[in-house]
Each structure stands twice: as C-alpha cells, then as structure tokens.
C-alpha cells in the first residue's frame, strides 16, 4: 500500500518491479530534502489511516495459520501436478497395446471382486493376497510381453531412471 501513498505525494514509482525508481545525475541536496519530506508525509498519512498499529496475538495466529495453509496447498499442488504428469507419461509409454489394456482391465476386476473382499470382508488375507498376486501377474504380463518401451519418454518418468531400475534389481 505504501507505493499508493507515495503516488499521492507525487512520487512516481516504476511499474516494472516492487517500487523501484531512478534518479538522474542532476539531483541536488534540496531535491533529496523534498523527497525525504514526501516519504515521511506518505508514511504519516499511512499511519493515520491505521497502518503500523500493533497486531493482536490472535490476529498474528490467524495470519500465520492462513499462510501455513496457503503454503501447504501450494506444496500439495506441486506434488499433485508432478504425479499427474508422471501418470500421463506412464500411460503414454506403457499402456497402449490392446492386450495390455485387456490385462489391466481384468486384473482390476479380479482385484475388486476377489482380492479385496477376501482381505477386508471375509478375513482371509492369505487367499486375498494370492488373488492379488495372480491378478498382478496378469497386469504386469502385458507390459512384459506386449508393450514396446519408448526409452526416451520413459526417462521422463519420476523414479524410473535406468540407474534406479538397476539398483532396485
């Protein structure tokens, strides 16, 4: 808000930064004195309008919490956007062949119909895990047998670099 008060005092700031202004080489001491008066006058008017008042502890807490919430939201959005980009790249690279799509579909159906109910509803975690393993083998076989990996695009995937694959193996 201070730049607006400076404008009211006749001090014009450049709109290309956060309040920068340039002085030429012909500035005299009296010009600096006048500039000082305008700066102080703008600050006094700003104080008269209620700025620079002490802030209550509750207002500070509210400000800090709102800033923390904004930071957390932006941080989560950065990660969400990265995950969505990685997911898009993964789909473009590894999920194009019809047999692979077919395997993924029936793998998901098997997980939903057999694996998860056995684990969570019927209390048979061993049978559920075996179903999960079998459906996952079906899912991954499409990648192994049918998908041609575009290594240039795959290198863009987060966490799927050649060195990390070798280390994981």
ZIDA-V137045 format. One record per residue. N is the residue number from 1. RES is the residue in one letter. SS is DSSP state (h for helix, s for strand, l for the rest). PSI is psi in radians with two decimals (* if undefined). Layout:
# ZIDA-V137045
N;RES;SS;PSI
N;RES;SS;PSI
This chain:
# ZIDA-V137045
1;X;l;-0.46
2;X;h;-0.71
3;X;h;-0.57
4;X;h;-0.66
5;X;h;-0.65
6;X;h;-0.70
7;X;h;-0.70
8;X;h;-0.43
9;X;l;-0.01
10;X;l;0.23
11;X;l;2.06
12;X;l;2.08
13;X;l;2.67
14;X;l;2.55
15;X;l;0.31
16;X;l;0.10
17;X;l;-2.77
18;X;l;0.85
19;X;l;0.62
20;X;l;2.45
21;X;l;2.63
22;X;l;2.50
23;X;l;2.51
24;X;l;3.08
25;X;l;-0.18
26;X;l;0.25
27;X;l;2.36
28;X;l;2.97
29;X;h;-0.69
30;X;h;-0.57
31;X;h;-0.69
32;X;h;-0.68
33;X;h;-0.75
34;X;h;-0.73
35;X;h;-0.70
36;X;h;-0.78
37;X;h;-0.72
38;X;h;-0.70
39;X;h;-0.82
40;X;h;-0.73
41;X;h;-0.76
42;X;h;-0.73
43;X;h;-0.71
44;X;h;-0.72
45;X;h;-0.67
46;X;h;-0.73
47;X;h;-0.70
48;X;h;-0.55
49;X;l;0.04
50;X;l;0.01
51;X;l;2.82
52;X;l;0.25
53;X;l;2.61
54;X;l;2.47
55;X;l;2.38
56;X;l;2.77
57;X;h;-0.57
58;X;h;-0.71
59;X;h;-0.67
60;X;h;-0.78
61;X;h;-0.75
62;X;h;-0.74
63;X;h;-0.82
64;X;h;-0.72
65;X;h;-0.70
66;X;h;-0.67
67;X;h;-0.75
68;X;h;-0.73
69;X;h;-0.73
70;X;h;-0.73
71;X;h;-0.79
72;X;h;-0.73
73;X;h;-0.80
74;X;h;-0.70
75;X;h;-0.78
76;X;h;-0.67
77;X;h;-0.68
78;X;h;-0.82
79;X;h;-0.70
80;X;h;-0.81
81;X;h;-0.68
82;X;h;-0.73
83;X;h;-0.75
84;X;h;-0.67
85;X;h;-0.79
86;X;h;-0.70
87;X;h;-0.77
88;X;h;-0.79
89;X;h;-0.75
90;X;h;-0.75
91;X;h;-0.74
92;X;h;-0.63
93;X;h;-0.74
94;X;h;0.09
95;X;l;0.83
96;X;l;-0.53
97;X;l;2.38
98;X;h;-0.64
99;X;h;-0.68
100;X;h;-0.75
101;X;h;-0.74
102;X;h;-0.81
103;X;h;-0.71
104;X;h;-0.74
105;X;h;-0.91
106;X;h;-0.47
107;X;h;-0.79
108;X;h;-0.73
109;X;h;-0.79
110;X;h;-0.69
111;X;h;-0.75
112;X;h;-0.74
113;X;h;-0.65
114;X;h;-0.97
115;X;h;-0.97
116;X;h;-0.77
117;X;h;-0.70
118;X;h;-0.67
119;X;h;-0.86
120;X;h;-0.52
121;X;h;-0.69
122;X;l;-0.06
123;X;l;0.56
124;X;l;1.29
125;X;h;-0.58
126;X;h;-0.82
127;X;h;-0.72
128;X;h;-0.74
129;X;h;-0.64
130;X;h;-0.74
131;X;h;-0.74
132;X;h;-0.76
133;X;h;-0.78
134;X;h;-0.77
135;X;h;-0.55
136;X;h;-0.58
137;X;h;-0.75
138;X;h;-0.79
139;X;h;-0.81
140;X;h;-0.40
141;X;h;-0.57
142;X;h;-0.67
143;X;h;-0.74
144;X;h;-0.77
145;X;h;-0.50
146;X;l;-0.45
147;X;l;2.26
148;X;l;2.18
149;X;l;2.15
150;X;l;1.72
151;X;h;-0.54
152;X;h;-0.74
153;X;h;-0.67
154;X;h;-0.53
155;X;l;-0.35
156;X;l;-0.33
157;X;l;2.29
158;X;l;2.24
159;X;l;0.05
160;X;l;0.76
161;X;l;2.72
162;X;h;-0.78
163;X;h;-0.71
164;X;h;-0.54
165;X;h;-0.75
166;X;h;-0.71
167;X;h;-0.68
168;X;h;-0.62
169;X;l;*
